Amino acid sequence: EKDVLTSAKEAKLEIGDKILEVNGKKTDTFYDIMKAVVVAANVKMPFKIERNGSVFTQEITPKLNPKTGAGVIGIYPFVPLSIDFISPSSIADKAGLLKGDEIKSIEGKDIYNTIDLQEELRIIANAEKESFTLGFERRGKMQNASINIVKLKDGSIDLGLGFKKEKIVVAGTSFFRSIIAGFVQTHETIMLTFKGFILLFKGVDLKQAVSGPLRITHMIGDVAQGGFKMSLAEGFRGILSFISIISISLFIMNLLPIPVLDGGLILLSFIEAVMRREISPKVTYRVQFIGFAFIAILFVFALTADIMFLAG
């Protein structure tokens, strides 16, 4: 992990930099940046960056994360520590924190964003402390709160709060323009899926990168949970987007030239058309049996990887 997530540091990016373009394409949201990076492992690309009012271009090469098969540059969205909501009966609620408070420090150490916060909470969790001091600003005045530590099953600390995020408003489109946009996004997803297949042959840890039905169900749950925390509409939008990606991926998988799948049957029909005669039933049976065995092995492999993921 540490060796993977170094591209941003090597390029000397700084906290607060704003990425305007990646490889000549505008990046209005963090998702736009990730969409360009994940399929470009080991490919040098120009990044247009704004820093303190000045704009410059920096070439960055995303590195391959063998656990996911995605290109990464080691950046995260900058989320200030201004509290937007607090879960009832959570650690933060019991400590007396309120919506609008801005977290400034932990144990006297200044922190500036959610990544800083997560790192300090990880250190505290490993230190086996019973409590820690959290500094925050409320209505212009600095205050401290003593936080009693309650760990989750995995040993991490969840304060039970969320932070105010910057909202990006995208102009709506007409019904027909939306239909066209749907086709464009489908095409982009198909191309991303093919690029994802190519990454599987570039040193990816298949046990981590390949997901079966159990892990896909787990992912849908995570997407739904994260979306519904923001709003009902965002929750359904996230679920439908995820399902559409799975549907497109299955569509492509089904067209691969593997016997038993539709793509394999199309290939056999094409061969018969070229040969101008039917392939013997015996040969067809053996080819389809090989295809079935391949699919069965792939399914067992994915299911085993799912069980190991859930057990870990």
C-alpha positions in Angstrom: 0.0 0.0 0.0 2.7 2.5 1.0 4.7 1.8 -2.2 1.5 2.2 -4.3 0.2 5.5 -3.1 3.2 7.7 -3.8 2.4 9.3 -7.2 1.0 12.6 -5.7 4.0 12.9 -3.4 6.5 12.3 -6.2 4.7 15.0 -8.2 4.9 17.3 -5.2 1.2 18.0 -5.0 0.1 19.9 -1.9 -2.9 19.9 0.4 -5.5 22.3 -1.1 -4.4 22.0 -4.7 -7.4 22.0 -7.1 -7.2 19.6 -10.1 -8.8 21.4 -13.1 -8.1 18.9 -15.9 -6.7 15.4 -16.3 -5.3 14.5 -19.7 -7.1 17.4 -21.3 -10.5 16.7 -19.8 -12.2 19.0 -17.3 -12.7 17.6 -13.8 -15.6 19.3 -12.1 -15.8 16.7 -9.4 -13.5 14.3 -7.5 -15.3 11.5 -9.4 -14.1 12.9 -12.7 -10.5 12.7 -11.4 -10.9 9.1 -10.2 -12.6 8.1 -13.5 -9.6 9.3 -15.4 -7.0 7.8 -13.1 -8.3 4.3 -12.3 -7.9 3.1 -15.9 -4.5 4.8 -16.5 -2.1 2.7 -14.3 1.5 3.3 -15.4 0.4 5.9 -18.0 1.9 9.4 -17.7 -0.8 12.0 -18.0 -0.8 15.9 -17.8 -2.7 17.3 -14.8 -3.8 21.0 -14.8 -3.6 22.2 -11.2 -4.6 25.4 -9.5 -2.5 26.4 -6.4 -2.9 29.7 -4.6 -4.5 31.4 -7.6 -1.9 30.3 -10.2 -2.4 27.5 -12.7 0.3 25.1 -13.9 0.5 21.7 -15.6 2.2 18.7 -13.9 2.7 15.2 -15.4 1.8 12.4 -13.1 1.9 8.7 -13.6 -0.8 6.7 -11.7 0.5 3.5 -10.1 -1.2 0.2 -10.2 -2.9 -0.9 -7.0 -2.6 -4.8 -7.2 -5.4 -5.2 -4.7 -8.0 -3.5 -6.8 -6.5 -3.4 -10.3 -7.0 0.4 -10.4 -4.6 3.2 -11.1 -4.0 5.4 -8.0 -2.1 8.7 -7.3 -2.8 8.8 -3.6 -5.1 11.8 -3.3 -8.3 12.3 -1.3 -11.0 15.0 -1.5 -10.3 17.8 1.0 -13.2 17.8 3.5 -12.9 20.4 6.3 -13.8 19.3 9.8 -17.1 21.3 10.1 -19.7 19.0 11.7 -22.8 18.7 9.6 -24.7 16.0 11.5 -24.3 13.8 14.7 -25.8 10.4 15.2 -27.9 10.1 18.3 -26.2 8.2 21.2 -22.9 8.3 19.4 -19.5 9.1 21.0 -19.7 12.6 19.6 -23.3 13.1 20.9 -22.4 11.9 24.4 -19.3 14.2 24.4 -21.6 17.2 23.8 -20.5 18.1 20.3 -23.1 20.0 18.1 -23.8 20.6 14.5 -21.7 23.6 13.3 -18.7 22.8 15.6 -15.4 22.7 13.8 -12.8 20.1 15.0 -9.4 21.7 15.4 -7.2 19.2 17.3 -6.8 15.8 18.9 -4.6 15.5 22.0 -3.3 19.0 21.3 -2.2 18.2 17.7 -3.7 20.4 15.0 -5.7 18.6 12.3 -7.2 20.1 9.2 -9.3 17.6 7.3 -10.9 14.1 7.5 -7.7 12.3 6.5 -5.9 13.9 9.4 -8.7 12.9 11.7 -8.8 9.3 10.5 -5.0 9.0 11.0 -5.1 10.4 14.5 -8.0 8.1 15.5 -6.1 5.1 14.1 -3.1 6.0 16.3 -5.2 6.4 19.4 -7.0 3.1 18.7 -3.6 1.3 18.5 -2.5 3.1 21.7 -5.1 1.3 23.8 -6.3 4.6 25.5 -9.6 4.9 27.3 -10.2 8.5 26.3 -8.6 11.4 24.5 -9.1 15.2 24.3 -10.7 16.7 21.2 -10.3 20.5 20.5 -13.1 22.3 18.6 -14.3 25.7 17.8 -17.9 26.8 18.6 -19.2 30.2 17.6 -15.6 31.6 17.4 -14.5 30.2 20.8 -12.1 27.3 21.3 -13.3 24.4 23.6 -12.2 21.0 24.6 -14.2 17.8 25.0 -13.1 14.5 26.6 -14.0 11.6 24.3 -14.5 8.2 25.9 -13.3 5.6 23.5 -15.7 2.9 22.3 -14.2 0.7 19.5 -16.0 -1.1 16.7 -15.6 -4.9 16.1 -12.6 -4.2 13.8 -10.9 -2.2 16.5 -11.4 1.2 14.9 -13.1 4.3 16.4 -16.2 5.8 14.9 -17.1 9.2 16.4 -20.6 9.0 14.9 -20.6 12.3 13.0 -20.5 13.6 9.4 -18.9 16.7 7.9 -20.2 19.4 5.7 -19.2 18.8 2.1 -19.0 21.1 -0.9 -22.0 20.6 -3.1 -21.6 20.6 -6.9 -24.7 21.7 -8.8 -25.0 20.3 -12.3 -27.5 21.9 -14.6 -30.4 19.7 -15.6 -31.1 18.6 -19.1 -34.2 17.9 -21.2 -35.7 14.4 -21.5 -34.1 13.8 -24.9 -30.7 15.2 -23.9 -30.8 12.8 -20.9 -31.4 9.9 -23.2 -28.4 10.9 -25.2 -26.3 11.3 -22.1 -27.4 7.8 -21.0 -25.9 6.4 -24.2 -22.7 8.4 -23.8 -22.3 7.2 -20.2 -23.0 3.6 -21.3 -20.3 3.8 -23.9 -17.9 5.2 -21.4 -18.7 2.4 -18.9 -18.1 -0.2 -21.7 -14.7 1.3 -22.5 -13.8 1.4 -18.8 -14.8 -2.3 -18.4 -12.5 -3.3 -21.3 -9.7 -1.3 -19.8 -10.4 -3.1 -16.5 -10.0 -6.5 -18.2 -6.6 -5.4 -19.6 -5.5 -4.4 -16.1 -6.1 -8.0 -14.9 -3.0 -9.0 -16.9 -0.7 -6.3 -15.4 0.2 -7.8 -12.1 -3.1 -7.5 -10.3 -3.9 -9.7 -7.2 -6.9 -11.6 -8.6 -8.0 -12.7 -5.1 -8.5 -9.0 -4.2 -9.5 -7.6 -7.6 -12.1 -10.2 -8.7 -15.5 -10.0 -6.9 -18.2 -12.6 -6.7 -21.9 -12.4 -5.7 -21.2 -12.0 -2.0 -18.8 -9.1 -2.3 -21.0 -7.4 -4.9 -23.9 -7.6 -2.5 -21.6 -6.1 0.2 -20.7 -3.3 -2.2 -24.3 -2.5 -3.0 -25.0 -2.3 0.8 -22.1 0.2 1.2 -23.3 2.3 -1.7 -26.8 2.3 -0.4 -25.7 3.2 3.2 -23.5 6.0 2.0 -26.1 7.4 -0.3 -29.1 7.3 2.1 -27.0 9.1 4.7 -27.0 12.1 2.3 -30.6 11.9 1.0 -33.3 9.4 -0.2 -32.7 10.5 -3.8 -29.0 10.1 -3.6 -29.4 6.6 -2.1 -31.6 5.4 -4.9 -29.3 7.1 -7.5 -26.3 5.3 -6.1 -28.0 1.9 -6.1 -29.3 2.3 -9.7 -25.9 3.5 -10.9 -24.1 0.6 -9.3 -26.7 -1.9 -10.8 -26.3 -0.4 -14.2 -22.5 -0.8 -14.1 -23.0 -4.5 -13.1 -25.5 -5.0 -15.9 -23.2 -3.5 -18.5 -20.3 -5.7 -17.2 -22.5 -8.8 -17.4 -23.5 -7.8 -21.0 -19.8 -7.6 -22.0 -18.9 -10.8 -20.2 -21.7 -12.6 -22.0 -20.3 -11.5 -25.3 -16.8 -12.8 -24.6 -15.8 -15.6 -27.0 -16.0 -18.3 -24.4 -18.0 -21.5 -25.2 -21.3 -21.8 -23.4 -21.7 -18.0 -23.3 -23.5 -16.2 -26.1 -20.2 -14.8 -27.4 -18.9 -18.4 -27.7 -22.0 -19.4 -29.7 -21.6 -16.4 -32.0 -17.9 -17.4 -32.5 -18.9 -21.0 -33.4 -21.6 -19.7 -35.8 -19.0 -17.4 -37.4 -16.6 -20.3 -37.8 -19.3 -22.4 -39.4 -20.1 -19.6 -41.8 -16.5 -19.3 -42.9 -16.1 -23.1 -43.2 -19.5 -23.3 -44.9 -20.4 -26.5 -43.0 -21.6 -27.4 -39.6 -19.1 -28.2 -36.8 -19.7 -31.8 -35.7 -21.8 -32.3 -32.5 -18.9 -34.1 -30.9 -16.5 -31.2 -31.3 -19.2 -28.7 -30.2 -19.9 -30.7 -27.1 -16.2 -30.9 -26.1 -15.7 -27.1 -26.7 -18.8 -26.3 -24.7 -17.6 -28.6 -21.9 -14.3 -26.8 -21.8 -16.2 -23.5 -21.6 -18.4 -24.7 -18.9 -15.4 -25.9 -16.9 -13.8 -22.5 -17.3 -16.9 -20.7 -16.0 -17.2 -23.1 -13.1 -13.6 -22.6 -12.1 -14.0 -18.8 -12.3 -17.2 -19.0 -10.2 -15.5 -21.1 -7.5 -12.5 -18.8 -7.5 -14.7 -15.7 -7.1 -16.7 -17.3 -4.4 -13.6 -18.4 -2.5 -12.2 -14.8 -2.8 -15.5 -13.5 -1.4 -15.4 -15.8 1.6 -11.8 -14.8 2.3 -12.8 -11.1 2.0 -15.7 -11.5 4.4 -13.7 -13.6 6.8 -10.9 -11.0 6.8 
